[in-house]
Amino acid sequence: MELSTELAALCGLALLAGFVDAVVGGGGLIQIPALFVLLPELAPATLLGTNKFASIWGTASATAQYLRRVPLEWRATLPTAATALAFGFIGARTAAAVPPAVFRPVILALLVGVLAYTLWKKDIGQLHAPRLNHAQQFWTGLGVGAAIGFYDGFFGPGTGSFLVFAFVGLFGFSFLAASASAKVINVMTNLAALAYFVHAGFVRYDIALPMAVFNVLGAQIGSILAIRKGSGFVRRLFIGVVLVLILRYAWDLLAG
C-alpha cells in the first residue's frame, strides 16, 4: 500500500476520531490503532507524536465551539485542568517504572461501574444542576484533575470519557456542559504531551498536518451536533464509547 492510500485512510479515520472526541472523548480509540496498523514501519513514539499533533487541533477547535455556545463552569474546570497538567507529568514518569498493564483489571472494573451507573441513573446528566458550592467545586476539581491527569499520563485511553463522567457524576453537570469542560482540560494536557513530542522530533508532519485538517472537520461536526441535539445525544454516544473501551480492555486482558 502506498503512502497516499494509507494517508487517505488515515484522514478518513481522523475525521471520525475528531467527531467522537468532540462529543464525549475517546477519539484516540480510533486514531491511534489506525496509525499503528497502517504505518507499522514507524517507531511507536513517532506514531504517538503524530497522533497528538493531529488530534490537538480538533480538540482545540471543538473547545472553541463549546466556549461560544455553552456557559463553562470555570470554578470547577480551571483547578481540574491545573492538577491534570501536573499529575499527567507524574503519571508519565511513573509509567517508566511500573508497567501500565498491571492496572488493566482496575480500569476495566471502573469502566464497568461507570457504564452500570449511567444506565441505572437514566436521568443523570440530562439537566445542568451543579450540586457543589464554589469551595467544593475547587477542591473536588483538584482531586479529579490529579486522579485523571495521572491516569492520562500513565495509561491514557478513555481519559475524555472519565472526565465527562466525573463532571456529570460528581459536579452535577449536564452531559453537554461536562463535555465542554472536558475539552478544555484535554487541550491543556495534550499540549503538554505534544511539547515533548515536538521537541524530541517525534512528529511526522507530512502525515500529521493532513490528518489534523480532517480531525478539525470531524470535531466541528461533532461539537455542533452535540450542542444542537443536547445532553441526550451526548449520553447515548458516551455509553457507546464506554462499551467500546470495556471491550478493548477485556480483549487486552484475554490476549495478555
N, C-alpha and C positions, 0 to 999 in steps of 0.2 A: 504494500500500500504506500503510495507516495504521500509526502508530507501535505500536499494540497488537499488530498482526500481526507487525511487524518484531521487537518485543520478545520475543514468544513464540518466534519462530525463533531469536533470539539466545540465549535462555535454554536452549533445547534443545541448541544448539551449545556453549554454555558448559559444560553437563553433560558432553558428550563430551570437550571440551577438558580439563576437570578430571580425568576418568578417565585419559586418555592421559598427561597431565602428571604425575600422581601415580605412575605406574608407571615411565616412562622419560624424562619430559620431552617437550617438543615440542608442548605444548598451544597455544602461540602460532600454530602452523601452521594450526590450526582457527579459533581465536577472532579473530585479527587480520584475516585475509581476510574473515571473516563481517561484522565491523564495517564494513570499507571497502566491501563490496558492498551491504550493507543500509542503511547510513547515509552515502551519498556526499555528502550536503549538509553534513556536519560537517567541521571542519578536521582534518587529519591528526594534529596534536598532541593534540586533544581525543579522537580515536579511540584513540590510543596510551595516553593517560592513563586513559581509561575501561577499556581492556583491562587495564592494570596493576592498577587498583583491583579489578576483578572477579576477576582471577587470583590475586592475592597471598593472598586469604583461603583459596582452595582449596589453594594450596601450603602455607600455614601449617597448615591442618587435616591435610593428608597428612603433614607433618613431625611433628606431634604424634602421629599414629597410629603412624608408624615408631619414634619415640622410645620409645613404650610397649612395642613388641613386638620391635624389632631393636636389639641392642647396637651402639652407634655408636663408631667409631674416632675419638675426639676429637683425638688427636695429629696425625692427618692432616687432619681436617676443619677445625679452627679456623684453622691457618695458611693453608689454601687459601681459606677464607672471608675472612680479613683482607686478603690481597693482591687477591682478586677485587673487593672493595669499592673499594680504592684504584685499581686499574687499570681498573675499569669507568668511573670518572670520567675517567681519562686517555683511554680509548678514545672516550668520548663527545665530548671536546674535539677529538680527532684527526679524528673523523668530520666536523666542521665545516670542516676544511681539506682533507681528502683524500676524494674520492668513494668510498664503500664498494664500489661496483660494480667498482672496479679489482681487488678481491681475490676476486671471484666464482670465477674459474677455480681459484685456490688452494684455496678452501673446497671446491669440487666435488671436486678431486683428493684432499683429505684425507678427505672422506666416502666416496669410493670405496675408499680404503685401509682405513678403519675397517670398512666392510662386508666387504671381502675377507678381512681378518684375522679378523673374528668368525666368518665362515663356514668359514674354513680351520681355525681352532682350535676345534673343536666342543666341547671340554671347558672352554674359557675361561669363567670366571665361574660355573661350576657349584658349586664349593666355595669357602668363605671361608678363604683361606690367605695372609694378609699376608706379603709376602716382604721387607719393608724393616724395619730396626731403627728405634728411636724417632727418632734423629737424621736418618736418611734420610727417614723419613716427614715430618718437619718441613720439611726443605729442599726435598724434592720437592713438598710441599704449597704452599710459597711459589711455586715455579716454575709449577705447574699453575694456581694462583689468578691469578697475574699474566697468563699467556697467555690463559686462558679468560675472566677478568674483562675484559681489554682487548677481546677479541672480542665479549663481551656488550654492552659499551658502544659499540663501534664498529659492529657489524653486527647480532648478536643471534640470529637463528633457529637453533635446534638446540643452544643453549648447554647445556641439560639433558642432551642425548644425548652431547655431547662430555664433560661432567663424568662421566657414568656410565662411558663408555669409559675415561677416564683412571684412575678408581678401580679398574676391573677390570684394565686392561692394565698400569698402572704399579705400583699398590699390591698387586695380587693379591687384591682383594676379590671376593666373590661379587656377582652382578648385584643381588641383593636388598640387600646391605649398601651397594653402590655407589649404588643409587637412594636409600637413606635419607640418605647423606652429601650427595648432590647436592641433595636437597630443602632441607637446612639452608642451603647456600650460595645456592640460588635465592631463598630468603626474604630473605636479607640484601641481595643485590644488587637485588632487586625493590623492597625497602623504600627503598633509596637513590634509585632512579629515581622511585618514587611520591612521595617527599617533594618532589621538584621539580615534578612534575605538579600535585600538590595546591596547593602554594604559588603556582604560576602560574595556577591556575584552569582547568586543562585536564582536568577530570573532569566528565562528565555523570552526576550521582548518581542521577537518575531511571532511567537505563539501567544504570549500573554496579551498583547495590545488588541489584536482582533477579537480574542475571547472576551476581553474587557468590554468592548463595544456591544457585543451580544448580551453579556451579563447585565449591562446597564439597561438595555432594551427590555429584557425579561423582568428586571427589578422595577422598572417604571410601570409595566403592565400589571405586575403583582401588587404593587403598593396602591395603584389607582383602583384596582378591582377590590382590594381589601377595604379601602376607605368607602367605596360605593356600596358594597354589599354588607359591610359591618361585621360585628363580632361573631355572628352565627357562621358565616363563611370561614372566618379565621379559625374558629373552633373545629370545624369539620376537617380542614386541612391540617390543623395541629394534630388531631387524632390520627390521621393518615401517616404523618411524618413520624410520630412516636411509634406506631405499629412497624414501620419500616426499620426504625432504629432497634426495636426489640428483636426483629427477625435477623438483623445484621449481627447483633451481639450474640444471639443464640447460635447462629451459624459459626461465628468465630470460636465460641466455646466448644462446639461439637467438632469442628475441624481441628482445633488445637489438641 
